[in-house]
């Protein structure tokens, strides 16, 4: 019985260890400028398919468990605060700066290269009501399969280096006169807003192609997870506010610090100065406790403190050696 309990404990320790080693990533909305006209033709109006594909990719990366993916709310908040343009968000070096503010190890940026019919003719799109093989106005409409192509890059937020560049292509197994239909030529209708993560969209011909492209891309990105280097983040700051055992320190996600990180809290006991210039050469500190980061933004972090000596403003908060 004792051996069984020990085995279970070791197993869960290994699971927790693996979870702690997950690399944190943020997925930006994909650029769809090159297929903008095709998107409007398919849906009958402009739809933000870049956001839709980004959300679908996030869902698959979370399900696979290779990465820890930051929530969209946190990403949108930083993007709004930093006022980055759409072109800057698509640029690897600019996006890496946003990633550093978020405290993630890497960001994923990408573009949609194909979206629509495989015959490259004008799409019937969401207004494809008709009888038999004929569309509105009695003009004969050719059946076609749906295609979707996306490219994605995994960018190291520390160096701006592109660690992986992958391509995902999808093609529907079915064909039809309307890409928003379920196939066949017996008529059907589309139009209005489509939630790309919904079951209804997944059952459409274009949805089938998109899902295949996203799944292929996610699989390749999962395989690249190991290429992200493991770095030890070293930070040093000061306690700016104390409320019981809750501290606010003046270092945040810009330094690479993230929720769950440990900080050593110490107090300056004396300073060593250059006798000639009076310049401080070194500050001698004494550890009074430690803390765990519970909340973070770009320039500050909330820390839960543990220790016998009450902390105070001005104490040093730094990465344990």
N, C-alpha and C positions, 0 to 999 in steps of 0.2 A: 504493500500500500504506500509506504514511504517513498519507494523508488518511483512509483507512478506519479505521486505529487511532484517530486523533483523533476520528472520528465516534463510534466505540464508546465511547471514554472520556467524551465529552460526554454521550452517551445515559445511561450509568450514573450520571454525576454528577447528571443531571436526575432519574433514578429515585430516587436516594438523597435528593435534596433534597425530593422530594414525600413520601417516606416519613417524613422528619424532621418534616414539617409536619402529620402526622396528629394529631388531637386525641385525648387519652386519656380514655376513659369507663369507668364501672363500671355494670353492670346489676344492679339489685336484684331479688330475688324478687317476683313480682307478687302483689298481694293478691287472694284469691279468696273473701273472706268473704261476698259477696252471692250467690255461686253454690255455696256449700258444700253445701247440701242436694242440688242437682242433681248435683254431683260424686259424692257418696256413692251416689246413685241409679244413675248410669252405671256406676261401678266396683264397686258392691256393698259398698264400704268407702271410708273417707276416703283420698284421695290428694293429695299436695302438687302440684297442677297449677300453682300459682304458680311453684314452683321449676322445674317441667318447661318451662313456657313461657319463663321467663327463660333457661334453658339453650339452648333452640331459637333464641331471639332472638340470643343471643351468637354462636352458630354462624353465623347468617346475616350478622351485622354483620362478623364476622371474614372471611368469604368475600368480602364486597363490597369490603373494604379501605379503606373511608372513615374508619374509626376504628381506634385502637389500644385494644383492650379488655383491661382488667385481669383477671388470672386469678381464678377463684372462690376459690381457697385464700387469696389475699391479702385478698379482701373478707371472707370468713368470719372470718379471724383478727382483723381490725379490729373487726368487729361483736361478736365475743365479748369482746374486750378493753374496748370502750367500753360494753358492756351496754345497747345501745339496744333499746327495746321495739319490737314489730311496728308499733305505731301511729306511733312516731317515725320508723321506717324509711320508712313510706309518706308522711310529711309532707315536703314539698319543702325547707323551711328546715333541718330536722333532718338530712335526707339530705345536704344540701349540706355540712354540717359534717363528716360522715363522708367525703365526697368530698375535702374539703380535707386531711384526715388522710392519705388514700390518695395525695394528690398528683395527682389527675385533674382534667381541665378541666371535666368535666360528669358528672352521674349520670343514669341513666334509671330512673324509677320508673313503676309502672303498676298497673292493676287489670283483673281479668277480669269483664266485664259480662254475658256470655252463655256458657252451656256446657250443652249437652244437646240435647233434641229440639226441632224447629221447631214442633210442635203444642202445646208447653207442657204436655202431659199427663205422667202418671207414667212415668218411664223404666223399661224392662225392665232395662237396665244389664247388668252382667257375669254375671247369672244367667239369661240368656236362652236356656236350652236348651228345645227343643220340636220339634214336627213340624208342618210346614206353617205356617199362620198362627196356630197356637195356642201359648201359653206354658205354664208350669207350672200344673197344676191344671185344664187344659182351657179357661181363659179366653181369649177371642179377643184378640189383641194387634194394635194398629194399627201399620202401618208408618209410619216418619217419617224425615225427613232430620235430619242433625246440624248444629248451628250453634255458632259460637264468636265472641265479640266481646271485644276488648281495647282499652284506652286506655293510652297511654304519654306521659310528659312528659320532655322533655330540660331538665335544670336546670343552670344555670351555678353552679359551686361557689364562685366568688368573690363573686357578688352575690346568689345565691339566686333569681335571675330565671328564670322558665320561658321558655325560648327557643323551644320548640315543643311543641304538644299534638296528638297524632295518634290516630286511631282505625282499628283494623283489624277487619274483619268477614269471617267465613268461613262457607260453607255447603257441605255435601257434595253432590256430583252424584248420589250414589246414595242409596237409602233402604232401610230394613230394620227388622226388629222388635228388633234389638239393635244399639246404636250401636258396640259393640265387635266386631261381625261385619263381614263383607265385603259386606253388602247382600243383598237378596232375602228371601224368607220361608220358605226350606226348612229353616230351623233352623240353629243354631250355638251356640257356647258362649263364655263369657268368664269373667272373674273373676280374682282374684289381682292382683299388682302389675304395672303396665305402665310400662316405661321409655319415656317420651314421645319420646326421641330415637332409638328403635329402629325398624327396618324394619317389625316386626310392628305397632307402633302406627300407623305411617304408612299402613299398608294397611287400617286400620279406617275405618269411616264417620266417627267422631268425630275420628280422626287427620287425615282429609282436610280437615275443617272447620278444625281447629286450625292446620294447616300453612298454609292459605290466609290465615287471620287474621294469623299471625306474619309471613308473607312480605310482606303488604301493609303491616304496621306497620314492618318493617325498611326497605322501600323508601322510605317517607315520612321515616324518621329519617335515612337516607342523604342525602336531599335537603336535610335541615336541617343537615348537617355544616358547611356554609359559614357558618352563622349564629353559630357559636361564635367569639367575638373572640379575636384573638391578643394575648396579654399577655406582657410581659417580666417575669419573676420576678426580684426583687432581694432577695438575702439577704446577711447579714453575721453571721459567727459566729467561733468560735475552735477551734483544733485541740485536742482533748481527749486524744488518744492517738496515739503514733507507733510503728510497727513496720516498720522499713525504709522502703519506699516506700508503705506502706499507712497511711493516716491515718483517724482517727475524728474527725469534727467535730460540734459541738453544735447543729447545725441539721438538721431533717429535713423530712418531707413536709408537716408543718403549715404550713410557709412557702411551699409550692408547688414546692419543689425536687423533682426526680425523677431517676431513673436516666438516665445519659447527659449530664446537665448539666455544664458546665464551671465551675470555681471558680478564682479567682486566690488564690494563697497568698502572703502578705506578712508582714513582720516589723516590729514597731514599733521605730523608731529614736530617736524623742524625742517628748515631749509638750509642748504649749503650754498654760500655765496663766494664769488671770486673776490679775494681780499683787495685786489687792485682796482677792479671796475665796479664792484658791488653787484654784478650780474648774478642772478640765481642760477647755480649750476645744477642743482638737483634738489628735489623735494622728497623727504623721507616720509613714508606713509605706514600706517598700521591698520591691518584689516579689522573691521568691526562686524562684518556680516556679508551676506550675499543676497542677490535678488534675481528674479525671473521676469523677463519682459512679458507683459500681458496685453498691452496695446501699443501701437506705434503709428507715427506719421512721419513726414519727411524730416523734421527737425527736432523731434522729442519722442520720448518713450515713457510709458507708465510701467513701473517696476514694483513687484510685490517683494517686500524686504523680510529677511529672516536673520535675526541676530540678537544678542543680549544687550549691546550698547545702542541706545536710541540714535538714529541717524539725524543729521541736520543739514541745512542748506550749506553748500560749499564742499561737502564730502566728495571724494573722488569715486567715480563709477567707471570701471574698466574691465576689459576681457580678462578672465583668469589666465594665469600663466601655466 
